[in-house]
Amino acid sequence: MSTLPLESTVRGSKAQLARLPSVDRVLNFPAVLRLVERHGRAFVTGEARAMLSDWRARALAAGTAEDFGEARVAGALATRIASRTAPALRPVFNLTGTVLHTNLGRAPLAEEAIERIAQSARAPANLELDLETGERGERDTLIEGLLCELTGAEAASVVNNNAAAVLLTVAALAAKREVIVSRGELIEIGGAFRMPDVMKSAGAKLIEVGTTNRTHPRDYVEAITRRTALVLKAHTSNYVVRGFTAAVDETELAAIAHRAGVPFAVDLGSGSLVDLAACGLPREPLPQEALAHGADVVTFSGDKLLGGPQAGLIVGSRASLAKIRKHPLKRALRVSKLTLAALEATLALYREPERLAERLPTLRLLVRPQSEIAALAKRLAPALARAVGERFVVEDGTVQSQIGSGSLPEEVLPSWGVFIRCRDGDKGSGRRLQGLAASLRALPTPVLGRIADGALILDPRTLTDETGFVAQLPKLGLGSA
Ligand SMILES: *Cc1c(COP(=O)(O)O)cnc(C)c1O
């Protein structure tokens, strides 16, 4: 119980408050004048006022002596302003081991794509202008040629992401009518994208056929009626149905749909424009194969295995794409010139598949040799050991990276990581590792790892700026260095 008499607390805090400088005085401190020069008088005044008001409230409540000297006030204001003006969207070090991490922005772009974004951001561009006729153009035509060339499609379109591509396809081809999907393919991706919900949002009625593990040709044949507008096959990207299973392949399903005069669409999810098996990676279905198997529409993401910007790519028959382009949702889901610039540059790299692993960061990181990652981890371990201090043990060893974004969920890539464990046993070790993870996230360039099996694991497969990573480690403030 407190024994401090109320009287003296109030008197103490009043004396305190008398020493708190006014906003005007603070604004004339030389260090604060420099802040004003950089950030403007109005902003700095507002921040100074808010900070002093917080301090006044705290002094009243606590009644303890605080340093209100010029150096402390100016320093605290500078720190406050630095944190208020730091960009909300910042680069981070992804050492989670997941290469295409949705929460961390998925694919890092190729330099060619980055340059083209900067170029088109700086100046006007022929986004919707036909330079030959001088008439209004269609932004899809900018990448349609390349997409058709690479996939063998007759026509192509681009929207904001693949979820939008599926939504638009269903809305344009099947609104107020029925879409047939196998029960084994009623996917949910990242929580908010559920096939049944997408159907509802697009105004179509979902007709489920087959069972979770087995769907047969007759299931589709029997479900097709006069109300059927579309047969849809969705790639089960983030899970695998194994054991006693059966699915109808694309060629057969295309034939069933076409016999009934109904279009057939495939949502590939990731899709990859080249056979990844050629680079020693697990195989992912290609849009060009789905089209060759008879699909009228194929949708896939721009920022998964393709390694480009966030986008939803729609390729297929001229007739289907004409309907898709005409739908009002197309306008609502369209992409910016920045996306188109990056996408065109990324797609162009696919014209030279033999150089792809060298020029496309996503592929380069996916095929990065384990020996190279191990050498990197071994160089990082001593620097990390110094930075985290005596209370942790740091070792390196094998780990498994993941492709991420629901691509090839069962496939892992052999990698090498740094394991940080608590030195003194298990007691409270979970909480201490969480604390360490929080400190790593608080660094100027936040570092993201993962906690598993009693260790904080940092997988440097995707680390490209080793110098920058090591340079900021002493700021962790835990170790001896
Ligand atoms: C990832 C994925 C989507 C959603 O794609 P976004 O580009 O993230 O919108 C849709 N369908 C499948 C099968 C997917 O794997």
The ligand as a Gaussian input file, in Angstrom:
#p B3LYP/6-31G(d) Opt

LIG

0 1
 C       -3.288000     -18.461000     -55.108000
 C       -4.517000     -18.991000     -55.745000
 C       -5.588000     -18.144000     -56.016000
 C       -5.566000     -16.692000     -55.655000
 O       -4.589000     -16.023000     -56.389000
 P       -4.151000     -14.517000     -55.959000
 O       -3.246000     -14.094000     -57.062000
 O       -3.486000     -14.648000     -54.647000
 O       -5.381000     -13.713000     -55.890000
 C       -6.705000     -18.690000     -56.620000
 N       -6.769000     -20.005000     -56.937000
 C       -5.737000     -20.861000     -56.685000
 C       -5.879000     -22.302000     -57.057000
 C       -4.583000     -20.372000     -56.082000
 O       -3.565000     -21.209000     -55.810000

